[in-house]
Amino acid sequence: MAIAPSSLRPHAESAPRYPSKSAERDVPESETTRECSPDEVLVTAILERSAADVGWLGWGDGSKAVVVPGPAKSFLNPAAIGEFPDPPRESLKIDHGTAGGPWAAWCRARGILSCAITPIYAHDKLVGVVGLASCHAGGLADYDIDRLQLAATLAVHARTYEARLRGVRQMFDEVSRTLENALALDRALRLPPTYRAIARSVGESLDVTYCRIAIRDARAGLTIRAAGGHRPPAKRVAVTWPLADLKHCAQALHERRAVVLSFSAYDPVVEPERLALFSPTTRAGVILPFFVGPRTQGVLIIGEERRSRRQPMSPERVAILELVASRIAHLLRMSRRLEHERTAERRRERKITSERQALAREVHDEVGQALSGLLVQIRLAIAHGSAGKAELQVLEGAARNAVDGARALAYGFRHLNRGVGALEHARSFSETLLRASGCALTWTEERSDERVAGKALREIGRVVKESISNIVRHSNAKAVRVRLEYPDGLIRVTIHDDGVGFTPRDVRLNRAGRGLGLVGNAERMARLGGVFDVRSSKKGGTLVVIEAPRKMSQ
């Protein structure tokens, strides 16, 4: 394969001078410490063992050639090394007046009296050239050709690994952006995500044309629930396809692994999936299974329509996409568990309210009616004068008080749910949230008859809920202990977890809003004249102390 001369222009302006140890003192420190490319390192290594004045390495893909001057001073200008002829098929050594051809003419035009050139092959394809040049006749020997041949092999390997490294970095950035932004756990805790929101977020974060989410139903059908991406297909969602007709989807769900499809040529085996799940211009697709629970299974469908500028579906990239699919399942599992907890909590509250109302009716009907009858009889006895007036008045007062007490008790039972305090609500919130994240909660409360201002209870309840939310989002704790005390005119809540802990530097670098939450908690307690103190270490977990006066100053 011939390489156009224009594609091998030199890179001499930005190439540093890499001297040998003997000339190291003459080179500024900034030049020796600058990070260089693998091609520059390779050419420099060749020059250190050679009498050449200039070395170069050029590729046929349009990138600039690397030109490095030798350690010794020479009148040979590195900027003149460029506009190479087509690389030779085999290694070539040229001395002044001993050879002809385009490379000999190229050497004469630049004052090069000795030159060695070796082609670079990759998979039997000519992809570049590496060479040495000297302004002295006979300055290069045969062993320079051997070194160039070794350098050509190393250059291909280095370029291959550089491409792989770039691809891995790109995939890492892509999945980090997806997991941290599109599929953030703390966002799912605040607002349960829908299929549409997940598909839209994943499609915007991944470097793909579009994505779709499909769920398997009880009748062995696959229903498209949502679509997203830079150019989602125009096909309707909420369309159900029999899973028996989608063999690759059934295979992915059965084997619990991704299936990669190629649509570059017509294939009757993949045609049902292409028509049902992908757009007509899709060139490559991936079906990624995820499992929310024993009854809920689905697939994340990735479609790529671009011919160029698209990442290949390598095993590494498929593994990254499988991680994204598993995060979707984790989010849906957590969201459903939280929703079940909320539903159960509402059901329990309705049951308690119903029981209270039934008890209130019984108290009113049974006790109230009996006491009312007693009161009527006492009043009749007083009216007829059949008992002493003073004694009957005493009985009347007692009965009237009993009736009023029964009515008050019935009213209190009916409206007891209105009086659920802020701390009781904070405890219920903590139990629900920590249970959903698999964390154990121990709540200890010191009994006290002292009254606490309602404003203090409300603010402390909010701070407790924010602290528990921070534990779920950031600490990875397995156990949390909460203690409520009333020392010396104060109310104090201590929260301790066995999580990973943090440092002030972690809070400053954190982008998820943790620092703002801590500041907000401190401001709430400061308004009450109280204290919000946080002590944390990487090994000992985190201790939060919340303290405020029981009575608010007027």
ChimeraX attribute file (.defattr): number of C-alpha atoms within 10 A of each C-alpha:
attribute: neighborCount
match mode: 1-to-1
recipient: residues
	/A:1	14
	/A:2	14
	/A:3	19
	/A:4	15
	/A:5	15
	/A:6	15
	/A:7	19
	/A:8	26
	/A:9	21
	/A:10	25
	/A:11	21
	/A:12	21
	/A:13	11
	/A:14	11
	/A:15	18
	/A:16	20
	/A:17	18
	/A:18	22
	/A:19	20
	/A:20	16
	/A:21	9
	/A:22	9
	/A:23	11
	/A:24	13
	/A:25	10
	/A:26	8
	/A:27	13
	/A:28	10
	/A:29	10
	/A:30	9
	/A:31	13
	/A:32	14
	/A:33	8
	/A:34	9
	/A:35	11
	/A:36	13
	/A:37	12
	/A:38	14
	/A:39	23
	/A:40	21
	/A:41	13
	/A:42	19
	/A:43	26
	/A:44	25
	/A:45	16
	/A:46	21
	/A:47	24
	/A:48	15
	/A:49	11
	/A:50	21
	/A:51	19
	/A:52	27
	/A:53	26
	/A:54	27
	/A:55	28
	/A:56	28
	/A:57	29
	/A:58	27
	/A:59	19
	/A:60	22
	/A:61	12
	/A:62	14
	/A:63	14
	/A:64	18
	/A:65	27
	/A:66	25
	/A:67	32
	/A:68	31
	/A:69	27
	/A:70	26
	/A:71	22
	/A:72	13
	/A:73	8
	/A:74	15
	/A:75	8
	/A:76	17
	/A:77	13
	/A:78	22
	/A:79	14
	/A:80	14
	/A:81	25
	/A:82	23
	/A:83	15
	/A:84	20
	/A:85	17
	/A:86	18
	/A:87	26
	/A:88	18
	/A:89	13
	/A:90	10
	/A:91	18
	/A:92	16
	/A:93	21
	/A:94	21
	/A:95	20
	/A:96	18
	/A:97	11
	/A:98	9
	/A:99	13
	/A:100	11
	/A:101	8
	/A:102	14
	/A:103	21
	/A:104	20
	/A:105	13
	/A:106	16
	/A:107	20
	/A:108	14
	/A:109	10
	/A:110	15
	/A:111	17
	/A:112	24
	/A:113	20
	/A:114	26
	/A:115	29
	/A:116	23
	/A:117	25
	/A:118	27
	/A:119	23
	/A:120	29
	/A:121	17
	/A:122	14
	/A:123	7
	/A:124	8
	/A:125	10
	/A:126	18
	/A:127	19
	/A:128	27
	/A:129	25
	/A:130	26
	/A:131	28
	/A:132	30
	/A:133	27
	/A:134	25
	/A:135	21
	/A:136	18
	/A:137	14
	/A:138	13
	/A:139	16
	/A:140	24
	/A:141	15
	/A:142	9
	/A:143	10
	/A:144	23
	/A:145	20
	/A:146	13
	/A:147	17
	/A:148	25
	/A:149	20
	/A:150	13
	/A:151	22
	/A:152	23
	/A:153	14
	/A:154	16
	/A:155	22
	/A:156	18
	/A:157	13
	/A:158	16
	/A:159	13
	/A:160	12
	/A:161	12
	/A:162	14
	/A:163	12
	/A:164	12
	/A:165	12
	/A:166	11
	/A:167	17
	/A:168	15
	/A:169	12
	/A:170	15
	/A:171	19
	/A:172	14
	/A:173	13
	/A:174	16
	/A:175	22
	/A:176	17
	/A:177	17
	/A:178	20
	/A:179	17
	/A:180	12
	/A:181	15
	/A:182	22
	/A:183	23
	/A:184	16
	/A:185	19
	/A:186	15
	/A:187	15
	/A:188	16
	/A:189	19
	/A:190	10
	/A:191	9
	/A:192	15
	/A:193	17
	/A:194	14
	/A:195	17
	/A:196	15
	/A:197	16
	/A:198	20
	/A:199	23
	/A:200	21
	/A:201	16
	/A:202	29
	/A:203	24
	/A:204	19
	/A:205	20
	/A:206	23
	/A:207	18
	/A:208	20
	/A:209	20
	/A:210	27
	/A:211	29
	/A:212	28
	/A:213	27
	/A:214	25
	/A:215	23
	/A:216	22
	/A:217	16
	/A:218	10
	/A:219	8
	/A:220	14
	/A:221	18
	/A:222	26
	/A:223	20
	/A:224	25
	/A:225	19
	/A:226	21
	/A:227	27
	/A:228	22
	/A:229	22
	/A:230	15
	/A:231	16
	/A:232	18
	/A:233	21
	/A:234	9
	/A:235	13
	/A:236	10
	/A:237	15
	/A:238	13
	/A:239	13
	/A:240	17
	/A:241	18
	/A:242	15
	/A:243	18
	/A:244	12
	/A:245	14
	/A:246	20
	/A:247	14
	/A:248	21
	/A:249	25
	/A:250	20
	/A:251	16
	/A:252	20
	/A:253	20
	/A:254	10
	/A:255	11
	/A:256	13
	/A:257	16
	/A:258	25
	/A:259	18
	/A:260	17
	/A:261	17
	/A:262	16
	/A:263	17
	/A:264	10
	/A:265	7
	/A:266	9
	/A:267	11
	/A:268	9
	/A:269	11
	/A:270	15
	/A:271	13
	/A:272	15
	/A:273	19
	/A:274	23
	/A:275	10
	/A:276	16
	/A:277	23
	/A:278	27
	/A:279	17
	/A:280	12
	/A:281	14
	/A:282	20
	/A:283	18
	/A:284	20
	/A:285	24
	/A:286	24
	/A:287	31
	/A:288	27
	/A:289	28
	/A:290	26
	/A:291	20
	/A:292	18
	/A:293	12
	/A:294	6
	/A:295	9
	/A:296	15
	/A:297	18
	/A:298	25
	/A:299	26
	/A:300	26
	/A:301	24
	/A:302	25
	/A:303	27
	/A:304	24
	/A:305	19
	/A:306	14
	/A:307	9
	/A:308	7
	/A:309	7
	/A:310	12
	/A:311	14
	/A:312	13
	/A:313	17
	/A:314	11
	/A:315	11
	/A:316	13
	/A:317	18
	/A:318	19
	/A:319	15
	/A:320	17
	/A:321	23
	/A:322	20
	/A:323	16
	/A:324	22
	/A:325	24
	/A:326	17
	/A:327	19
	/A:328	25
	/A:329	21
	/A:330	18
	/A:331	22
	/A:332	22
	/A:333	17
	/A:334	19
	/A:335	21
	/A:336	17
	/A:337	17
	/A:338	21
	/A:339	15
	/A:340	14
	/A:341	17
	/A:342	15
	/A:343	12
	/A:344	13
	/A:345	15
	/A:346	12
	/A:347	12
	/A:348	12
	/A:349	13
	/A:350	13
	/A:351	12
	/A:352	14
	/A:353	17
	/A:354	13
	/A:355	14
	/A:356	20
	/A:357	19
	/A:358	15
	/A:359	16
	/A:360	22
	/A:361	17
	/A:362	13
	/A:363	18
	/A:364	20
	/A:365	14
	/A:366	12
	/A:367	15
	/A:368	20
	/A:369	14
	/A:370	13
	/A:371	20
	/A:372	15
	/A:373	12
	/A:374	16
	/A:375	19
	/A:376	13
	/A:377	13
	/A:378	19
	/A:379	16
	/A:380	12
	/A:381	14
	/A:382	18
	/A:383	11
	/A:384	8
	/A:385	11
	/A:386	11
	/A:387	14
	/A:388	10
	/A:389	13
	/A:390	10
	/A:391	10
	/A:392	17
	/A:393	15
	/A:394	12
	/A:395	16
	/A:396	19
	/A:397	12
	/A:398	14
	/A:399	20
	/A:400	16
	/A:401	13
	/A:402	17
	/A:403	21
	/A:404	14
	/A:405	13
	/A:406	21
	/A:407	18
	/A:408	14
	/A:409	15
	/A:410	23
	/A:411	17
	/A:412	16
	/A:413	19
	/A:414	19
	/A:415	14
	/A:416	14
	/A:417	14
	/A:418	8
	/A:419	9
	/A:420	10
	/A:421	14
	/A:422	18
	/A:423	18
	/A:424	13
	/A:425	15
	/A:426	20
	/A:427	19
	/A:428	13
	/A:429	19
	/A:430	23
	/A:431	18
	/A:432	20
	/A:433	21
	/A:434	21
	/A:435	15
	/A:436	21
	/A:437	17
	/A:438	13
	/A:439	17
	/A:440	15
	/A:441	18
	/A:442	12
	/A:443	13
	/A:444	13
	/A:445	11
	/A:446	9
	/A:447	9
	/A:448	9
	/A:449	6
	/A:450	12
	/A:451	9
	/A:452	18
	/A:453	13
	/A:454	14
	/A:455	14
	/A:456	23
	/A:457	18
	/A:458	16
	/A:459	18
	/A:460	27
	/A:461	21
	/A:462	16
	/A:463	23
	/A:464	25
	/A:465	19
	/A:466	18
	/A:467	19
	/A:468	22
	/A:469	21
	/A:470	17
	/A:471	24
	/A:472	22
	/A:473	18
	/A:474	16
	/A:475	17
	/A:476	18
	/A:477	22
	/A:478	16
	/A:479	15
	/A:480	22
	/A:481	15
	/A:482	21
	/A:483	15
	/A:484	18
	/A:485	16
	/A:486	20
	/A:487	12
	/A:488	8
	/A:489	13
	/A:490	15
	/A:491	21
	/A:492	19
	/A:493	21
	/A:494	18
	/A:495	21
	/A:496	23
	/A:497	25
	/A:498	19
	/A:499	22
	/A:500	17
	/A:501	21
	/A:502	18
	/A:503	11
	/A:504	10
	/A:505	8
	/A:506	12
	/A:507	15
	/A:508	12
	/A:509	10
	/A:510	12
	/A:511	10
	/A:512	16
	/A:513	11
	/A:514	20
	/A:515	15
	/A:516	14
	/A:517	16
	/A:518	18
	/A:519	11
	/A:520	14
	/A:521	21
	/A:522	18
	/A:523	15
	/A:524	18
	/A:525	21
	/A:526	14
	/A:527	12
	/A:528	19
	/A:529	14
	/A:530	20
	/A:531	19
	/A:532	20
	/A:533	14
	/A:534	15
	/A:535	14
	/A:536	18
	/A:537	13
	/A:538	12
	/A:539	11
	/A:540	15
	/A:541	19
	/A:542	22
	/A:543	19
	/A:544	18
	/A:545	17
	/A:546	21
	/A:547	25
	/A:548	25
	/A:549	21
	/A:550	23
	/A:551	17
	/A:552	13
	/A:553	8
	/A:554	3
